[in-house]
Amino acid sequence: VLPPFAGIGKRVAPVLPAAPNRPIQPAASIPQVNNFIQPKKTTTNAPGIIISKGIVKNEAPDNGASSSLQQSVIIDPDNGTTSSDDSSIAQIQAHYHINEDDMLLTDDVLMCPFIFRTQDAVLCGALAECVMPGMLRAEFSDRNKLLQLEMVYDAMGFMQQLERASGSEGKPHIIPNSLETSFQPSTDEARVITTAKPPYLIVSVNELWTRTTKYTQMEAEEKELSILHGKRTEVGAGRRPGKPAHDYSDIAQGKPACCTNIYYDKFGRDFIAFVSSYPVAK
C-alpha cells in the first residue's frame, strides 16, 4: 500500500452530502478500448534507408461492414464531463511521484525514493499499468543550482513490466537499425524498405507485407507507398498534437515516428495498420 503521495492518480472530487429525498446518481463508467498500440522509440546513427513496419489489424465485422477507427471516451477528472473529440482522446501519460516526508537533505545533497507510474495505459489498450520504484540523488551548488541528478532503478524489471503490459512477454522487440537486420525474416511484422529521399520509392518488402497488401516484390518495387492509400485513408493521420509527425523527411534525419491509419490492398479491401518508421544505416 502506497503512502498518500501528492499527485498520485487523478484528482478525486469531494463527496458532498446528498440533499434530503434526492437520490444519488450512479457514477459513469469508462469503456475500455483496445485499438491503440503505443509506439516504440529508438535512436540511430547516420540516416540511410527508411524502413516502415506495421502491425495489421483487420477490424471488418462478419456482416461485411467497413472497418473504422474507434476513439476512447474519457471523463475529465476536474468537472466530471465526458468528451470524445480529437483534443480529448486518451493518451498514455507517465509521472514521477515523490513524498516530501521521505526526503533526506545533507549539506548540498538531497536523496529520496521516487515512484514512476503510467496513467491511462489500460484505457489505451495495455494489459496493465507500469509502476517502477527507485531512488534519486540530487546535488546542488552554493547558489542552489542543480549540478547533478542520479536516478537508480531496476531497468531490467521495468523492461519486463513493459513486455507484460504490451502482451509481448517473451518476444523482445528489436529495432532494425541497419540493412542487415532489416532484411532478416520476420513472422509477425510486415516490413517495407524505401529510399531515404523523395519520393521514397519502395526498395524491398517481406513476405508478410506481400500477404497483407497482395502486392508482390516486383509489383511494389520502385512504387510509392501511396499505392496503399484509398478514399478512407487520412492524409493527416501522422500529425497529432504533442506527438512527432510521421513525416518521411524527418525520419530520414533520424527521427522515428508512427501512426495508425486505414490502408487498402491491391484489390481495394481496407485494413487498419499501426505503422512504425525508422531510419537505418547503410
Secondary structure, 3 states (H helix, E strand, C coil): CCCCCCCCCCCCCCCCCCCCCCCCCCCCCCCCCCCCCCCCCCCCCCCCEEEEEEEEECCCCCCCCCCCCCCCCEECCCCCCEECCHHHCCCCEEEEEECHHHCEEECCEEEEEEEEEEECCCCCCCCCCCEEEEEEEEEECCCCCEEEEEEEECHHHHHHHHHHHHCCCCCCCCCCCEHHHHCCCCCCCEEEEECCCCCCCEEEECHHHHHHHCCCHHHHCCCCHHHHCCCCCCHHHHCCCCCCCCCHHHHHCCCCEEEEEEEECCCCCEEEEEEEEEEEEC
